[in-house]
Amino acid sequence: MKAPALAAVMERRILVNYRVDPDLLGSYLPVPFRPVLLGGHGVAGVCLIRLGRIRPAGLPAAGLRSENAAHRVAVCWDGPDGPVTGVYIPRRDTSSRLAALAGGRLFPGYLHLARFRAREDAGSYRIQVGQPRRHGAYRGRSSSRRGASARIDLHQPRRRVRFLPRSGRLRRHPGRGRF
């Protein structure tokens, strides 16, 4: 079955990359991938995208919007003509129930339903991604059994990125983590 053509406007794209221990990253990657090394470290990250005016191609713009996150790892593998580099995406999250249901069926790749909280103020961005609760509500806490969530704060004026592990909590983090 051919995937339907969609059109949308990319309203925001934030790419956050960070260094990862290459041995740890290598144990996580499936065969044939190896981590790309940059300064002795592996590179992983998350791409946060907000899509707006989502609609079937050729139709007028609709008011549908979704927040999305792709967890990415820079990888290399051996191709027939030598080493090849690329990006491995082990997980994709979306705020759209329709996209989560259609992923792997109508569209390539599976999407996990997630809760996104995004706030933008004068060049400062705060984006929280967490897991939804069953029955359409969202939980404010999660145990290790349910997984964890994270908050990424981007402050453009300082050009500094902080990644704060949240231990599954969607509430304000009391500490000031640094990356």
Sequence and secondary structure as in RCSB ss.txt:
>XXXX:A:sequence
MKAPALAAVMERRILVNYRVDPDLLGSYLPVPFRPVLLGGHGVAGVCLIRLGRIRPAGLPAAGLRSENAAHRVAV
CWDGPDGPVTGVYIPRRDTSSRLAALAGGRLFPGYLHLARFRAREDAGSYRIQVGQPRRHGAYRGRSSSRRGASA
RIDLHQPRRRVRFLPRSGRLRRHPGRGRF
>XXXX:A:secstr
     EEEEEEEEEEEEEEE HHHHHHHS TT EE EETTEEEEEEEEEEEEEEEETTS    EEEEEEEEEEEE
EEEETTEEEEEEEEEEEEES HHHHHHBTTTBSS  EE EEEEEEETTEEEEEEE B GGG B S   TTT   E
EEEEEGGGTEEEEEE TT  S  SS    
